[in-house]
Amino acid sequence: MDFMTQKDIHNQELVREAEHKALHHYTRRHFLKESAMGLGALALGSLFGCESKPQALSTFFDTTNPLAPKPPMFPGKARSVIYIHMAGAPSQLELFSYKPELAKLDGQDCPPSLLEGKKFAFIRGVPKMLGPQAKFMQHGKSGLWLSENLPHLSTVVDEMAILNAVTTDQFNHAPAQLLMHTGTARLGRPSLGSWVTYGLGSENKNLPGFVVLTSGGSNPDAGKSVWGSGFLPSVYQGVQCRSEGDPVLFIKDPPGMDRDLRKASIDAIKQGTIRRVQRSGNTFADCTI
């Protein structure tokens, strides 16, 4: 006769709970509720080529090691990239975006061509134009325009590249930040760091492939979506390292739960997930969505 320990009973209960939760995904009501995202996910699967190129997908995406390094499409020249998003910094109009026509309109009524057919959240009537509040000069061999607010940067201007052709119609902070980090002003798309980690993986086996550092004691106006993974697997989302408390959340065992019990819980959840995938038979959708 087989005897079950308390740990075995606990594991079975966790597996049954996970299976019961998974059944909700097969009901008609759940399908209708989630069809907006669900049908989009089906289309996304076809874009990934899950049906026509299953072998290529399985080669590219290793479910056992999703952060494995992958070769780039083209040889890389940069050894490392540090991306800094300085929300609340001085306006580009006072730093490196010289607008001579705006300087001519300083103090005048806004031209009708800039207002016709547009709605602005914080503008009523006809506003006055505000020109540059700093003096601009050309620097270096490239003749790049910089304001007097950047005296030291102007000495190395030929070693930089500034993109002045990037434009947007988003004037509120949160949608503009989403557009900057994900390519769209709406929620749901993967962030820049998630795409890079998904496409190239990470050579570091001891740290997350995508690390996020924040300052100022608050998150960006767009929230944590600016480093989210969107419809990509959550392993590619940014991991925020905090300066107070635990550097990374959910690493330590919860109060009252030892390491063995936590491992048993995670293993039970994993078993429930594996069984759900085996019943559905759709391993490609499970690995890409």
N, C-alpha and C positions, 0 to 999 in steps of 0.2 A: 504494500500500500504506500502511495506517495503522500508525503506530508509537505504542506506549503508553509513557508515561513511568513512572518508578518511582512517582510520586504516583498516576497513574491505576490502576496495578496494585494499589497499597495500598487505594485506594477500593473497587475491585471486590471485593477480599478481605473488606473490612469489610461490604459489602453482602451477600455470600454468607453470611458468619457470622451477620449479623442475620436473614436469611431462614431459615437453618437453625434458629436459636433459635426463630423464630416458629412453625415447624412443630410444635414440641412442644405448642403450644396447641391443635392439632387432633387429637391422638391420643386414643383411648378411655381409656387409662390416665390421661392428664392430666385428662380430664374427670371421671373418677370421683374422682380425688384432690382436685380443686378444686371439686367439685359443691356443697359446703356453701356456699361463698362465691359460686360461679358462679350457682346458682339464685337466691340472694338478690339478686344483681346484676340478674338478669332482672326480678325483682319490683320492684326499685328503679327500673329503666328505665320500667316502667309508671306508677310513682308520679310520675316526672318528666313523664309525658305525652308520651314520645318518639313513640309510635305515633299518638296521636290529634291531637297538636298539633305536628307537626314544624316548621312555619313559626314558631310562637311560640317554640319552643326555640332555633332557629337565630338568631332575633332577639335573644333574651336572652343566649345564650352565643356569643360570637364567638371561634372557635378561633384566629384570627390575632391577636387582642388580648383575651385572657381577663380582663385587669385593667382594661378600659375602664370609665370611670365609668358607673353606671346610676342612673336616677332612683329615689328611694325610693317606697314605696307611699303614704306620708303625708309631708307637709312636715316636715322636721326642724327642731327647735328648738336642739339642742346643736350647737355649732361644732366641738367635739372631745371625745374621750373618752380618758381615761387609766385603764387597768385595772391595778390593783396587787393581786397575790396574795401576801400576806405569810405564807408558811409558817413556823411557829416563833414567831409573834407571841403575845402573851399571850392567854389564853382570853377569849372573849366574855363569859364569866361574871364576869370581873374588870374588864370595860370598859363594856359597854353593854347586856348582857342581864340584867336584874334578875329574880331568881327568889325572890319572897318565901316561897313554900311550901318551897323548898329551904332557905332560911335557918331555917325552923322545924324542919326535920328534921336539922339539922347535928349530927353525932355519934351519931345513932341508926342502928339497923339499917335496911338498905334494905327498903322495903315489898315484900311478896310480889307485888303487882300489877305491879311493874316487872321482876320476874325470871321469872315464870311463862311457860313456853312459849318462852323466849328462850335463846340460847347466845351467850356472850361469850368472846372469845379469851383475855382476860387476867384474868378474874375467876373465883375459886374460892370456894365457900361463900357466906356472906351478908356482903357488904361493908358498911362504915359509910358513911353519907352525909356529904358535905363541902359545907357551905354557902359562900356568898360570902366571900372573904377580904378584901374591900374594902367601904367604906361607900358606899351609893348615895344620890343626891339628885336631885330633879326640877329641871330647868333650863329657862329660856326661856319664851316664851308657850305653846309646845307642851307643856310639862310633861314633856319627855323625860327618862327616867332615865339618868344617867351615874354612873360610879364616881368616887371621889376620885383615881383614877389618870389621869384626863383633865381636869385643871384648866383648861387653855387651850382645849380643844375645847368645853368647856361654855359658853364665852362666845359662840360662834357656832352654837349648837345649832339655832337656828331657820333656818339656811341649809343644813341638811343633811337628808337622808332616810335613815333606817336601817330596813332590812327585818328585822323581828323575827318574821315569820310563816314564814320559810324553815326547813324541818325535813328531817331525813334519818335513816335507820337505819344509815348507814355510819359505823363508829367507828374503822376503820383508815385510816391516812393516805392510802395510794395510791388505794384505791377512792373515798374521799371526795373527793380532788382530781380524779379523773376525773369524778365526778358533778358537781362544781362547774363544770368547764370544758367538759364535753361533754354533760351531761344524763343520763348513764348511768354506772354503776360498772364497766361492762365496756368492753374495748378495741374500737375499730373505728368510733366515731362522730366526726364532725368537731368541732373545738373551736369555741369562741365566736368567736374571731378569724377562723377560716376561714369560718364562715357569714356574718359581716359582710362580709368581702372578696368572697365569692362573690355576695352579694346586692347590694352597693353598688359594687364595684369600687374603684378608687383613682385620684385625680386626679394623683397623683405618678408621673411617668414615669421618674424617675431612681433611685428606691428601691423596695424590695418593698412591696406593699400591706399586709403584716402583719409587723411587726418585733417581735422578742422580746429582752428584756434580762434576764439572770439575775444574781444576786448571791450572795455567800457561797461561791463556788467549787464549787458542786454544783448538779445539776438537782433538780427536785421529786421527791418519792417516786414519783409516777406516771410519771416519765420525760418524754420529749419528746412523748408522746401528748397532753399537755395543750395543746400548740399544733400538733398534727398535723391533717391534712386528712381523715383517715378515708377514706370512700368518694368524697369529692370529688376532682377533679383535684389533683395535687400542687402546682400553681402557687399554690394557695390556702393551703398550709401556712405556718406562721410561719417566718421566717428569723432564726436566732439570731445576734446580733451579739456577738462575744466581746471581752473586754477585754485578752486576751493573744494574741500571735501574729497570724495573719490575722484581721481583723475578721469576715469571712465566708469560710467554707471553700469550697474547690473553685472559687475565682475565678481564682487564678493557674494558669499552665500547669504541669503536672507536670514533675519533673526529667527532662531529656533529650527533652522534646517542645516544639517551637516552636509559635507561634500558628497557622501555616499547617497544620501536621500535625494539631493539635487541631481546627481548623475542619473539616478534611477528615473526621476521625473522626465529629464530630457530624453533619455533612451526610450521611455514609453511614448512620448510625443513623436519621436522619430519613427517608431514602429507603426504608429497610427498613420503617419504620413505615407510611409512606404506602402502600407496596405491599400490606402486610398488611391495611390498612383497605380498600383497593380490592378485594382478593380476597374479604373477608368481606362487604363491602357494608353494614356496620352502622356508619355514621358517627355515629349518635346515641349508641350505647352507648359509642363511643370518646371522645366529647366529655363525657359525663356521669359515667362511672365512673372 
